Amino acid sequence: MEEQGVLFHLSPNVVVTIFDVLLLFLGPLCGLLGGAVARHIHFVDFLKAHSDKVISESTSDIERTPLKIRNSAVHMFRNEAGPNPGMVGAVLGFVVALYFIGAVSDHLTSLARILALCILLGYQAPSLWRTQERIVSNIVEEKVKAILGQNSK
């Protein structure tokens, strides 16, 4: 007798449902979506803060076109922005999906809540990354100062 929603059995007690497969595919996509939104917002803020620098460094007055200014801005942003939030969000979405496989009820609302969590984590990924980077940088700086302080005595 076939159970409803079961795609296949991994063992007599472990089944894979359509919701598990949807989680594996849609979790990373939702994380990617959240990361893309965060990157876009960060890019707009970057343009507001550095618009004069972007325009002055893009090209000479004769060659200045919107496309060249945009390309210059994107190049400057990539050098400053750090890791791609879309990829970080997709990885977080995949990890969340793996965490919830088999642990949720087979209802659409459960799937929607987990996918919303993936979007939110994807959106927060860049700020979490920058915060962690600052903390690690401060710890390393303190240890280097402590080592250099001991060596100078």
C-alpha positions as CSV (number, residue, x, y, z in Angstrom):
1,M,0.0,0.0,0.0
2,E,1.5,3.3,-1.1
3,E,1.5,6.2,1.3
4,Q,0.4,9.6,0.1
5,G,3.2,12.0,-0.7
6,V,6.0,9.5,-0.3
7,L,8.4,9.5,-3.3
8,F,10.6,6.6,-2.2
9,H,11.8,4.7,0.9
10,L,15.4,5.0,2.0
11,S,14.8,2.2,4.5
12,P,11.7,0.6,6.0
13,N,11.4,3.5,8.5
14,V,12.8,6.4,6.5
15,V,10.8,7.9,3.6
16,V,11.5,10.8,1.3
17,T,8.4,13.0,0.5
18,I,7.8,15.6,-2.1
19,F,8.2,18.2,0.7
20,D,11.7,17.0,1.4
21,V,12.6,17.3,-2.3
22,L,11.0,20.8,-2.5
23,L,12.9,21.9,0.6
24,L,16.2,20.8,-1.0
25,F,15.5,22.7,-4.2
26,L,13.6,25.7,-2.9
27,G,15.6,26.4,0.3
28,P,18.8,27.4,-1.6
29,L,16.8,29.4,-4.1
30,C,15.0,31.3,-1.4
31,G,18.4,31.9,0.4
32,L,19.8,33.2,-3.0
33,L,16.8,35.5,-3.3
34,G,17.3,37.0,0.1
35,G,21.1,37.4,-0.6
36,A,20.3,39.1,-3.9
37,V,18.0,41.6,-2.2
38,A,20.6,42.3,0.5
39,R,23.3,42.9,-2.2
40,H,21.0,45.2,-4.2
41,I,20.3,47.3,-1.1
42,H,24.0,47.4,-0.2
43,F,24.8,48.4,-3.7
44,V,22.3,51.3,-3.7
45,D,23.7,52.5,-0.3
46,F,27.2,52.2,-1.8
47,L,26.2,54.3,-4.8
48,K,24.7,57.0,-2.6
49,A,27.9,57.2,-0.5
50,H,30.4,57.0,-3.3
51,S,28.6,58.6,-6.3
52,D,31.2,61.4,-6.8
53,K,34.1,59.0,-6.6
54,V,32.4,56.6,-9.1
55,I,31.7,59.3,-11.6
56,S,35.2,60.9,-11.3
57,E,37.0,57.6,-11.7
58,S,34.9,56.1,-14.4
59,T,36.3,57.8,-17.5
60,S,37.2,61.2,-18.9
61,D,34.4,63.7,-19.6
62,I,34.3,62.8,-23.3
63,E,33.9,59.0,-22.9
64,R,31.5,59.2,-19.9
65,T,28.3,57.2,-20.6
66,P,25.8,55.6,-18.2
67,L,27.1,52.1,-19.1
68,K,30.7,53.0,-18.3
69,I,29.8,54.7,-15.1
70,R,27.7,51.7,-14.1
71,N,30.6,49.3,-14.9
72,S,33.0,51.4,-12.9
73,A,30.6,51.4,-9.9
74,V,30.1,47.7,-10.1
75,H,33.9,47.1,-10.2
76,M,34.4,49.4,-7.2
77,F,31.6,47.7,-5.3
78,R,32.9,44.2,-6.0
79,N,36.3,45.2,-4.6
80,E,34.7,46.5,-1.4
81,A,31.6,44.2,-0.9
82,G,33.2,41.0,0.3
83,P,31.7,37.6,-0.5
84,N,28.7,37.2,-2.8
85,P,25.7,37.3,-0.5
86,G,23.7,35.3,-3.0
87,M,26.0,32.3,-2.7
88,V,26.3,32.6,1.0
89,G,22.4,32.8,1.2
90,A,22.1,29.8,-1.1
91,V,24.5,27.8,1.2
92,L,22.5,28.9,4.3
93,G,19.3,27.9,2.5
94,F,20.7,24.5,1.7
95,V,21.8,24.0,5.3
96,V,18.4,25.0,6.7
97,A,16.7,22.6,4.2
98,L,19.0,19.8,5.4
99,Y,18.1,20.6,9.0
100,F,14.4,20.4,8.4
101,I,14.2,17.4,6.1
102,G,11.9,14.8,7.6
103,A,11.3,17.0,10.6
104,V,8.3,18.9,9.3
105,S,4.8,17.9,8.7
106,D,3.7,17.6,5.1
107,H,1.7,20.8,5.0
108,L,2.2,23.7,2.7
109,T,2.3,26.2,5.6
110,S,5.3,24.3,7.2
111,L,7.1,24.5,3.9
112,A,6.3,28.2,3.5
113,R,7.6,29.0,6.9
114,I,10.9,27.2,6.3
115,L,11.3,29.0,2.9
116,A,10.6,32.3,4.6
117,L,13.3,31.5,7.1
118,C,15.7,30.8,4.2
119,I,14.9,34.2,2.6
120,L,15.5,36.0,5.9
121,L,18.8,34.1,6.6
122,G,19.9,34.9,3.0
123,Y,19.1,38.5,3.6
124,Q,21.0,38.7,6.9
125,A,24.0,36.7,5.6
126,P,26.0,39.7,4.5
127,S,25.6,41.6,7.8
128,L,26.3,38.4,9.8
129,W,29.5,37.8,7.7
130,R,30.7,41.4,8.2
131,T,30.0,41.3,11.9
132,Q,31.9,38.0,12.2
133,E,34.7,39.4,10.1
134,R,35.0,42.5,12.4
135,I,35.0,40.3,15.6
136,V,37.7,38.0,14.2
137,S,39.8,40.9,13.0
138,N,39.6,42.5,16.4
139,I,40.6,39.3,18.2
140,V,43.6,38.8,15.8
141,E,44.6,42.5,16.2
142,E,44.6,42.2,20.0
143,K,46.7,39.0,19.9
144,V,49.2,40.6,17.6
145,K,49.5,43.6,19.8
146,A,49.9,41.4,22.8
147,I,52.7,39.4,21.1
148,L,54.4,42.5,19.8
149,G,54.2,44.0,23.3
150,Q,55.8,41.0,24.8
151,N,58.6,40.9,22.2
152,S,59.5,44.6,22.7
153,K,60.1,44.2,26.4
